[in-house]
Amino acid sequence: MADLETFRSETRTWLEANCPEEMRQPVRDEEDVYWGGRNAKFKSEAQKSWFEACVAKGYTVPAWPKAYGGAGLEPAEAKILREEMARINARPPLSSFGIWMLGPALLKFGTEEQKVHYLGEIARGEIRWCQGYSEPGSGSDLVSMQTFGEDKGDHWVVNGQKIWTSYADEADWIFCLVRTDKADKYQGITFMLFDMATPGVSTKPILLISGNSPFCETFFDDVKVPKEQHVGEINRGWDVAKYLLGHEREMISGAGGGDRTSAIGVAMLRQAAKEGGDLDPMLRAELAMFDIDALAYGAMGEKFLDEIKVGKAHPAQPNMMKYVGTELNKRRHELMMSAGGSRSLEWDSEETSGGKPSRGWLRTKANSIEGGTSEVMLNVIAKRILDLPGA
């Protein structure tokens, strides 16, 4: 305990010295989030200095081994770092599908050469990744995918299409599920990595009802992928894919699901007071109830993390986190819309930052679809955690 208290004190001192005030403010727009990559640009000097300080310290991936660009922190130390960053509202220095999804899969299934090469680049923000999973007609039923890689000896030739590929038009590389054996539905899939600049790869943005979207269609036309660029065993990519899906669902569940509404509610109350009114008592009660549920959700997440550390985690727990987190986030945005009244319906003005409340509310409708629908998550929970019989 004494060692941990020392670590907390040192961490607090380091954060105060290295996290600029600008990096402690709420994220206002997409440019406030630093994704890294070949063509990345910093929005400000503060964003740059915060990122570089964290890279040097290993704090973009604090729990990863130092050999792979991390800080090698023990779980208790990593938890303290999260708490201290949350205390000052520090923004993440780097957002990355490589950190949230591919990295954990490489740590478990990658070769040592792959770990040193790819994990180091991810930790330093040198590669921006996208995920090639879903296809038209193969969303929740992922193993029905048709993108095929033909074996050409020292490489595959990949043809097919992916859909809902987040930020594919901004990504440098893709981690992609490719069928390499048509005879075996589950064991005929290979988990591949390849450069989005490879000839034959193209993307097309998909516009959402919110007026903007990170999603793309991604097309592969005779794309050559070297044989060494696969993770895990050939034709056993489903093992890697399932493991990664757990981390993806944890990522989606954390995208606002645990955020409380207090700050939003207080701002709305102040605005109402200025206008000579007040928030409806029922809405005030709903804001308080949401805060309680969000705190309970955070406690559930901490419990699950502790169970993972001691090897007692249930494999379906990420499904619980994903379901509750996404439903909470939708509810949070519904409350924001209700609290804002008619002002929340505005779409273009500077007052609402270009309709941020309404566009954000519309965007959350995809939360319960992406990464596995809420209905599928409930089915998994019912069967694997509650042991309920199938229909």
C-alpha positions, 0 to 999 in steps of 0.5 A: 500500500505504501508503494502504491501511495508513493506511485499515486503521489508521483503520478499526480506530480507528473500529471500536474507538470506535463498535462497542459490546461488545454488538455484538461478541457472537455472535447469539443470537436473531432479535431480535439481527439488525436488519432495519430497515423502517417498523416496526423496533424496536431491541433495545437502545441498543447496537444502535441506536448501532451502526446509526446510526454505520454509517449516518452513515459509509456502512458499511451499504453501504460499496461503494455510491457516496456519492450512494446512501448508501454510503461509496464505498469501493474494493474493496480498502478494502471488503475491509479493512473486512470483515476489521477487522469480522471481527477484532472479531466485529462484527455487521452493522449492518443485514441486508437483502434490499435490500442483498444482492439488490435493491441490486445489481440497481438499481445495474445496471438502475435509472434514476437516479431509482430509484437515488437514491430506493430505494438511499438508503432501503435504506442507511438501513434505511427499507424492508424488502424481500421477494422475489416469485419462486417460485410453486407449481409454479414453483420451479427452473423459474422462467420457468413462473410464472403471476402475471400483470399486465394492462396498464391504461394507466398501471398494471398489475393483478396477480393470482397467488400467490408461495410461500416468500416470506421475511419477507413478513409483515414486509416493507414492499415486494416486488421481484416477477416478473410475467408481462406477456406470455403469448406469450413464456416468457422475454421476457414477464416484468417486474420490478416493485416495489410496496408490500406495503400495497397493497390486494389483497396478503395473506400467510400464514405457512408453518410448517416442521419446525423449529417456526418459519419466515420463509416465507410464501405471498403472494397478489395479488388485483387489485393496482394497480402504477404503470407507473413501478415496474418495473426494466429494460425491460418484458417483459425482467425475466428479465435483471434476475431472473438477475442478482439470482439470482447475488447471492441465491445468494452471500447464501445461500452465505454464511449459515454456509457459511464459519463454522468449527466451532472455537468449537463444538468447543472448547465441546463438548470443555470440556463433555465434560471437565467430565462426565468424558469426551471427544469421540470422536477421529473426531469431533475429526478431522471438526471439524478437517477441516471447519475446513480445508474452511471456510477453503478455501471462504473462500479461494475466495470471495476469489478470486472477488471478485478476479476480479469486480473485474477482469472475469474472473469466470465467470457460473456462479461464484455457483452454485459458491458457493451449492452448496458454501456450503449443503452446508457449512452442512448439514455444520456443523450435523450436526457440532454435533448429533453433538458435542452428543450427546443434549443436542442433541435437546432442544427446549424448555429454557433450557439449549439456548435453546429447542432452538436446535441441533436447530431450526437443524439442521432449518432447514438442510435447506431451504438446498439447496432455496431459491435453486435446488436443489443438483441444479440448481446441479450441473447448471449447474456441469457444463454451464457450467463443466466443459462436460460434454455434456447427457443 
